[in-house]
Amino acid sequence: MEKNFKRTLITTALPYANGPVHIGHLAGVYVPADIYARYLRAQGRDVIMIGGSDEHGVPITIKAREEGVTPQDIVDRYHNIIKDSMAELGISFDIYSRTTSDIHRQTASEFFRHLYDNGQFEQQTSMQPYDEQAGEFLADRYVMGTCPHCGSDRAYGDQCEACGSSLNATDLINPHSRLTSAPVTMRSTSHWYLPLNKWENNLRSWILDGHKEWKTNVYGQCKSWLDLGLQPRAVSRDLKWGVPVPVEGAEGKVLYVWFDAPIGYISNTKELLPDSWEKYWKDPETRIINFIGKDNIVFHCIVFPAMLMAYGDNYQLPDNVPANEFLNLEGDKISTSRNWAVWLHEYLRDFPGKQDVLRYVLTANAPESKDNDFTWADFQARNNNELVAIFGNFVNRAMVLTHKYFAGQVPAAGQLLPIDTAVFEDLARIKTSLESNLETFHFREALKDAMEIARLGNKYLQETEPWKLAKTDMERVATILNTALQICANLAVAFEPFLPFSAGKLAAMIGLTNPTWADLGRTDLIAPGTQLATPELLFEKIDDEAIQAQLDRLARIKEENRIKNFKAAPQAPDVDFDTFMKADLRVGTVIECEKVPKADKLLKFLIDDGLERRTIVSGIAKHYKPEDLIGKQICFIANLPVRKLKGIPSQGMILSAENADGSLVVIGPTAPVVPGAQVK
């Protein structure tokens, strides 16, 4: 660090309380923040980590309406799920509060009023969507209509989820209210705006000149926004759920959630430290670090700092904002609305006692510089091949050998050989790299450093082979196992920020009490004569069955989404009855069925049509095995002209229906009929 700060304030993006926390949130924000906080605490530094739930805004009111409950019911439910599951994962918040708390409402109201009284807002009037039947202004998400780009009739007023286009409510064709289905009208309404353009030069100087060390994705996104020029941004909106605008005549208006939520960092600090919170926000000797995902970069690097600049009163700006990119799931974007996610509370239920496995995999795959992908196959491989086979294997070997040869007591080391001293030299090198990566928020590389200690231990035991020396040189065996146990102790220290449960279990097994970061690299962490506990496996293999259960769950979700999003094709133009009656629809029994050579899509049928046997070629080979259709009764059009497909005369067309996932289902009678029966 360039400056020697007295204390560090870590803030984590407030998860939105309309659903649980998923692995994307964890990998992007909470696991890296916790690693950093634990590292600083282990060093004895003054640090607090602030968290809480973001509980206002339109999506919560929409969910409440859909479920027939109050918005408070929704946020109470998810706040508790989020808070409890994060605690179970070991995310070590000093406080995890919420934006519906009394202290937050007071703080947010005072913050707005201070800016208002000091003339920091502009008041503007604009036309906004309105539901005449409900008597309410409509947020963008309460407006639906037809997308002007793709024609989907389920586009929202801010985005079409069918084609991904960003929209305004006024862009929609035939917009209507989600509240009452009434047509949307436009009415004028007045709101307060924060003139970001007023602070553009300050922000440009602070970020572009003063923080070139920020991550490329953060610095680049800020520069793009600043180069485009900043515009005033509304800080209030017409809504019933939220912090009321504390100005006379502002009834029915609340603070916009983007303005309200970051103030939660301040109010939560007040709640934690009512008498000393200001030193963490207003003392220049405090270092503020904002851990966020890339979708929050603009709010934390431009909007919130502009709010703090406008407020004045010595509020400090963040020293760093180490935002991560997005984590995908099995090659597809994580989506709360599509339930395409690994939810933390469900993971903890399905994999009890394996908090550290998830922490390890999410750190190893952290999307620090680009989007990354979580797969269950990789999850299993990293557990079995790294945590079990490398880390756990080394610790277990060292413990078991000590119990075998020295009754579980740490032996005293004799004279060190070059191979022993080389191990301790490597430990010192690893510590330097590990600290450098942690200080610069490269947690993925830091985890590799920590795992290198375990690899070092395995290599050392393999090269020294104490089980062979036990026959002739127990003094040498004592030195080797003392060295191995010192490596175990170093593992307990190095992994505490990453895998706190496993590190604590390891420390207890080897009799290491109250280690600090300063102990990392020491060669005398466990004194000779210390009695080791009975060896226990730190990690256990995850079998294929457990992984398949998760893959099956995702497959079910994907199928449910296909069905949910299926939209029937528009009705074809009308045909007159006489034309329709010319089509001869019949039922036939499949006598033979086989694949057409050199044609992946085609099946050749021999059908008993009640008069004779006819051949029909159909493009359903990707959806059926030929043997599964033999003996089945199917519907077909009998009076089509013969058409050659791959040189085979096809005497009709088999009828199939296309499913939501694109699969074809052959149409047939629900009960047996005689071959040749006409469909009427």
Backbone hydrogen bonds, N-H to C=O, Kabsch-Sander energy under -0.5 kcal/mol:
donor,donor_aa,acceptor,acceptor_aa,energy
5,F,3,K,-1.3
6,K,285,E,-2.0
7,R,285,E,-1.5
8,T,46,D,-2.4
9,L,287,R,-2.9
10,I,8,T,-0.6
10,I,48,I,-2.9
11,T,9,L,-0.5
11,T,289,I,-2.7
12,T,50,I,-1.5
13,A,291,F,-2.1
17,A,54,D,-2.5
18,N,16,Y,-1.3
19,G,16,Y,-0.7
23,I,342,V,-1.6
25,H,22,H,-0.6
26,L,22,H,-1.8
27,A,23,I,-2.8
28,G,24,G,-2.0
29,V,25,H,-2.3
30,Y,25,H,-1.2
31,V,26,L,-2.4
33,A,29,V,-2.0
34,D,30,Y,-2.2
35,I,31,V,-2.5
36,Y,32,P,-2.2
37,A,33,A,-2.5
38,R,34,D,-2.7
39,Y,35,I,-2.1
40,L,36,Y,-2.4
41,R,37,A,-2.4
42,A,38,R,-2.5
43,Q,39,Y,-1.2
44,G,41,R,-1.7
45,R,40,L,-2.3
46,D,6,K,-0.6
47,V,45,R,-0.8
48,I,8,T,-1.8
50,I,10,I,-3.2
50,I,48,I,-0.5
51,G,95,I,-2.0
53,S,97,S,-2.1
54,D,15,P,-2.6
55,E,53,S,-0.7
57,G,241,W,-0.6
61,T,57,G,-1.1
62,I,58,V,-2.5
63,K,59,P,-2.2
64,A,60,I,-2.2
65,R,61,T,-2.2
66,E,62,I,-2.4
67,E,63,K,-1.9
68,G,64,A,-1.0
69,V,64,A,-2.1
74,I,70,T,-1.6
75,V,71,P,-2.4
76,D,72,Q,-2.4
77,R,73,D,-2.0
78,Y,74,I,-2.3
79,H,75,V,-2.6
80,N,76,D,-1.7
81,I,77,R,-1.7
82,I,78,Y,-2.9
83,K,79,H,-2.8
84,D,80,N,-2.5
85,S,81,I,-2.3
86,M,82,I,-2.3
87,A,83,K,-1.9
88,E,84,D,-2.1
89,L,85,S,-1.5
90,G,86,M,-0.6
90,G,87,A,-1.1
91,I,86,M,-2.4
92,S,90,G,-0.8
93,F,91,I,-1.7
94,D,49,M,-2.5
95,I,49,M,-1.1
97,S,51,G,-2.0
99,T,53,S,-1.7
101,S,98,R,-1.0
105,R,101,S,-2.2
106,Q,102,D,-2.3
107,T,103,I,-2.2
108,A,104,H,-3.3
109,S,105,R,-2.2
110,E,106,Q,-2.4
111,F,107,T,-2.3
112,F,108,A,-2.3
113,R,109,S,-2.7
114,H,110,E,-2.5
115,L,111,F,-1.9
116,Y,112,F,-2.8
117,D,113,R,-3.2
118,N,114,H,-1.3
119,G,116,Y,-1.6
120,Q,115,L,-2.8
122,E,193,Y,-2.5
124,Q,122,E,-0.5
124,Q,191,H,-2.7
126,S,189,T,-2.4
128,Q,187,R,-3.3
130,Y,185,T,-2.7
131,D,136,E,-3.0
132,E,130,Y,-0.7
135,G,131,D,-2.1
136,E,131,D,-1.4
138,L,129,P,-2.5
139,A,137,F,-0.5
142,Y,139,A,-2.2
143,V,140,D,-1.7
144,M,176,H,-2.7
145,G,155,A,-1.9
146,T,173,I,-2.8
147,C,152,S,-3.1
151,G,147,C,-1.4
155,A,145,G,-1.9
155,A,152,S,-0.6
156,Y,159,Q,-2.3
157,G,140,D,-1.6
157,G,143,V,-1.3
160,C,165,S,-2.4
161,E,159,Q,-0.7
164,G,160,C,-2.4
167,L,158,D,-2.1
171,D,168,N,-2.0
172,L,168,N,-0.6
172,L,169,A,-0.9
173,I,146,T,-2.5
176,H,144,M,-3.4
177,S,182,A,-2.9
178,R,142,Y,-2.9
181,S,177,S,-1.8
184,V,175,P,-1.8
185,T,130,Y,-2.5
187,R,128,Q,-2.5
189,T,126,S,-2.4
191,H,124,Q,-2.8
193,Y,122,E,-3.3
194,L,233,R,-3.2
196,L,194,L,-1.8
198,K,195,P,-1.6
199,W,195,P,-0.5
199,W,196,L,-1.3
200,E,197,N,-1.0
203,L,199,W,-2.7
204,R,200,E,-2.7
205,S,201,N,-2.3
206,W,202,N,-2.6
207,I,203,L,-2.9
208,L,204,R,-1.3
209,D,204,R,-1.0
209,D,205,S,-0.7
210,G,205,S,-1.2
211,H,207,I,-2.0
214,W,211,H,-1.5
219,Y,215,K,-2.8
220,G,216,T,-2.7
221,Q,217,N,-1.6
222,C,218,V,-2.2
223,K,219,Y,-2.4
224,S,220,G,-2.1
225,W,221,Q,-1.9
226,L,222,C,-2.6
227,D,223,K,-2.7
228,L,224,S,-1.5
229,G,225,W,-0.9
229,G,226,L,-0.5
233,R,194,L,-2.2
235,V,192,W,-3.3
236,S,192,W,-0.7
237,R,254,V,-2.1
239,L,237,R,-0.9
239,L,252,G,-1.2
242,G,240,K,-0.6
245,V,253,K,-2.2
247,V,245,V,-2.0
250,A,247,V,-1.7
253,K,250,A,-1.7
254,V,237,R,-2.4
255,L,243,V,-2.7
256,Y,235,V,-2.5
259,F,256,Y,-1.2
260,D,256,Y,-2.4
261,A,257,V,-2.9
263,I,259,F,-0.6
264,G,261,A,-2.3
265,Y,262,P,-1.6
266,I,262,P,-0.6
267,S,263,I,-2.5
268,N,264,G,-2.5
269,T,265,Y,-1.5
270,K,266,I,-2.4
271,E,267,S,-2.2
272,L,268,N,-2.0
273,L,269,T,-3.1
276,S,273,L,-0.8
277,W,273,L,-1.5
279,K,276,S,-1.0
280,Y,277,W,-1.3
281,W,277,W,-0.6
281,W,278,E,-0.9
282,K,278,E,-3.5
283,D,278,E,-0.5
286,T,283,D,-2.2
287,R,7,R,-2.8
288,I,286,T,-0.6
289,I,9,L,-2.8
289,I,287,R,-0.5
290,N,320,N,-2.1
291,F,11,T,-3.0
291,F,289,I,-0.6
292,I,290,N,-0.6
294,K,324,N,-1.5
296,N,293,G,-2.0
297,I,294,K,-1.1
300,H,296,N,-2.0
301,C,297,I,-2.3
302,I,298,V,-2.0
303,V,298,V,-2.2
304,F,299,F,-3.4
306,A,302,I,-1.7
307,M,303,V,-2.1
308,L,304,F,-2.3
309,M,305,P,-2.7
310,A,306,A,-2.5
311,Y,307,M,-1.9
312,G,308,L,-2.3
315,Y,312,G,-1.4
316,Q,281,W,-3.2
319,D,288,I,-2.8
320,N,288,I,-1.4
323,A,321,V,-2.5
324,N,292,I,-1.6
325,E,367,P,-3.3
328,N,326,F,-0.5
328,N,372,N,-3.4
329,L,332,D,-3.1
330,E,328,N,-0.5
330,E,374,F,-3.2
332,D,329,L,-1.8
334,I,327,L,-0.5
335,S,340,W,-1.8
339,N,336,T,-1.1
340,W,335,S,-1.9
341,A,339,N,-1.5
343,W,341,A,-0.7
344,L,21,V,-3.0
347,Y,343,W,-2.5
348,L,344,L,-2.6
349,R,345,H,-0.9
350,D,346,E,-2.7
351,F,347,Y,-2.9
354,K,351,F,-1.8
358,L,354,K,-1.4
359,R,355,Q,-2.2
360,Y,356,D,-2.7
361,V,357,V,-2.5
362,L,358,L,-2.6
363,T,359,R,-1.8
364,A,360,Y,-2.9
365,N,361,V,-1.9
366,A,363,T,-1.4
368,E,366,A,-2.1
372,N,326,F,-1.9
374,F,328,N,-2.6
375,T,373,D,-0.5
379,F,375,T,-2.2
380,Q,376,W,-2.3
381,A,377,A,-2.4
382,R,378,D,-2.9
383,N,379,F,-1.8
384,N,380,Q,-2.9
385,N,381,A,-3.1
386,E,382,R,-1.3
387,L,382,R,-2.0
388,V,383,N,-2.9
389,A,384,N,-1.0
390,I,386,E,-1.6
391,F,386,E,-2.1
392,G,387,L,-3.5
393,N,388,V,-1.3
394,F,390,I,-1.9
395,V,391,F,-2.0
396,N,392,G,-2.4
397,R,393,N,-2.4
398,A,394,F,-2.5
399,M,395,V,-2.4
400,V,396,N,-2.9
401,L,397,R,-2.5
402,T,398,A,-1.6
403,H,399,M,-2.2
404,K,400,V,-2.3
405,Y,401,L,-2.5
406,F,402,T,-2.4
407,A,403,H,-0.8
408,G,402,T,-1.7
409,Q,406,F,-2.0
410,V,530,T,-2.5
420,D,417,L,-1.1
421,T,417,L,-2.2
422,A,418,P,-2.2
423,V,419,I,-1.0
424,F,420,D,-1.5
425,E,421,T,-2.1
426,D,422,A,-2.2
427,L,423,V,-2.0
428,A,424,F,-1.8
429,R,425,E,-1.9
430,I,426,D,-2.8
431,K,427,L,-2.5
432,T,428,A,-1.8
433,S,429,R,-1.9
434,L,430,I,-3.1
435,E,431,K,-2.6
436,S,432,T,-2.0
437,N,433,S,-2.4
438,L,434,L,-2.2
439,E,435,E,-2.7
440,T,436,S,-1.3
441,F,438,L,-1.3
442,H,437,N,-3.0
443,F,441,F,-1.1
446,A,442,H,-2.1
447,L,443,F,-2.4
448,K,444,R,-1.5
449,D,445,E,-2.0
450,A,446,A,-2.3
451,M,447,L,-2.6
452,E,448,K,-1.6
453,I,449,D,-0.8
453,I,450,A,-1.0
454,A,450,A,-0.8
455,R,451,M,-2.2
456,L,452,E,-2.6
457,G,453,I,-2.1
458,N,454,A,-2.3
459,K,455,R,-2.5
460,Y,456,L,-2.2
461,L,457,G,-2.3
462,Q,458,N,-2.3
463,E,459,K,-2.2
464,T,460,Y,-2.3
465,E,461,L,-2.4
468,K,465,E,-1.4
469,L,465,E,-1.5
470,A,466,P,-1.5
471,K,468,K,-1.2
472,T,469,L,-1.8
473,D,469,L,-3.6
477,V,473,D,-1.7
478,A,474,M,-2.4
479,T,475,E,-1.7
480,I,476,R,-2.4
481,L,477,V,-2.8
482,N,478,A,-2.3
483,T,479,T,-2.3
484,A,480,I,-2.5
485,L,481,L,-2.4
486,Q,482,N,-2.0
487,I,483,T,-1.8
488,C,484,A,-2.0
489,A,485,L,-2.2
490,N,486,Q,-2.0
491,L,487,I,-2.2
492,A,488,C,-2.0
493,V,489,A,-1.5
494,A,490,N,-2.9
495,F,491,L,-2.5
496,E,492,A,-0.5
496,E,493,V,-0.7
499,L,495,F,-3.6
503,A,499,L,-2.7
504,G,500,P,-2.0
505,K,501,F,-2.1
506,L,502,S,-2.6
507,A,503,A,-2.5
508,A,504,G,-2.1
509,M,505,K,-1.9
510,I,506,L,-1.8
511,G,507,A,-0.6
511,G,508,A,-0.6
512,L,507,A,-2.8
513,T,511,G,-0.7
517,W,42,A,-2.4
519,D,516,T,-1.6
520,L,517,W,-1.6
522,R,519,D,-2.3
527,A,525,L,-0.5
529,G,410,V,-3.2
530,T,527,A,-1.9
532,L,408,G,-3.5
532,L,530,T,-0.6
533,A,509,M,-2.8
543,D,541,K,-0.6
547,I,543,D,-1.4
548,Q,544,D,-2.9
549,A,545,E,-1.9
550,Q,546,A,-1.1
551,L,547,I,-2.2
552,D,548,Q,-2.9
553,R,549,A,-1.8
554,L,550,Q,-2.1
555,A,551,L,-2.2
556,R,552,D,-2.2
557,I,553,R,-2.2
558,K,554,L,-2.6
559,E,555,A,-2.2
560,E,556,R,-2.6
561,N,557,I,-2.4
562,R,558,K,-2.0
563,I,559,E,-2.3
564,K,560,E,-2.7
565,N,561,N,-2.5
566,F,562,R,-0.6
566,F,563,I,-0.8
580,F,576,D,-2.0
581,M,577,F,-2.3
582,K,578,D,-0.6
582,K,579,T,-1.0
583,A,580,F,-1.8
585,L,583,A,-1.0
586,R,636,F,-2.6
587,V,677,A,-1.8
588,G,634,I,-2.7
589,T,608,D,-2.0
590,V,632,K,-2.8
591,I,589,T,-0.6
591,I,606,L,-3.1
592,E,606,L,-1.5
594,E,604,K,-1.9
596,V,602,L,-1.9
599,A,596,V,-1.4
602,L,599,A,-0.6
603,L,618,S,-2.6
604,K,594,E,-3.4
605,F,603,L,-0.6
605,F,616,I,-2.9
606,L,592,E,-2.4
607,I,605,F,-0.5
607,I,614,R,-3.1
608,D,589,T,-2.8
609,D,607,I,-0.8
609,D,612,E,-2.3
614,R,607,I,-2.4
614,R,612,E,-0.5
616,I,605,F,-1.7
618,S,603,L,-2.3
620,I,618,S,-1.3
621,A,601,K,-2.8
623,H,620,I,-1.7
624,Y,620,I,-1.1
628,D,625,K,-1.4
629,L,625,K,-0.5
629,L,626,P,-1.6
630,I,626,P,-0.8
631,G,590,V,-2.5
632,K,629,L,-2.1
634,I,588,G,-2.6
635,C,667,I,-2.7
636,F,586,R,-2.3
637,I,653,M,-2.6
638,A,584,D,-3.2
638,A,636,F,-0.6
643,R,650,S,-1.9
645,L,648,I,-2.4
648,I,645,L,-1.8
650,S,643,R,-2.6
651,Q,615,T,-3.5
651,Q,649,P,-0.6
652,G,650,S,-0.6
653,M,637,I,-1.3
655,L,635,C,-2.3
657,A,665,V,-2.6
659,N,657,A,-0.5
659,N,663,S,-3.7
662,G,659,N,-1.6
665,V,657,A,-2.5
667,I,655,L,-2.7
676,G,587,V,-3.7
677,A,674,V,-1.9
679,V,585,L,-3.3
680,K,678,Q,-0.6
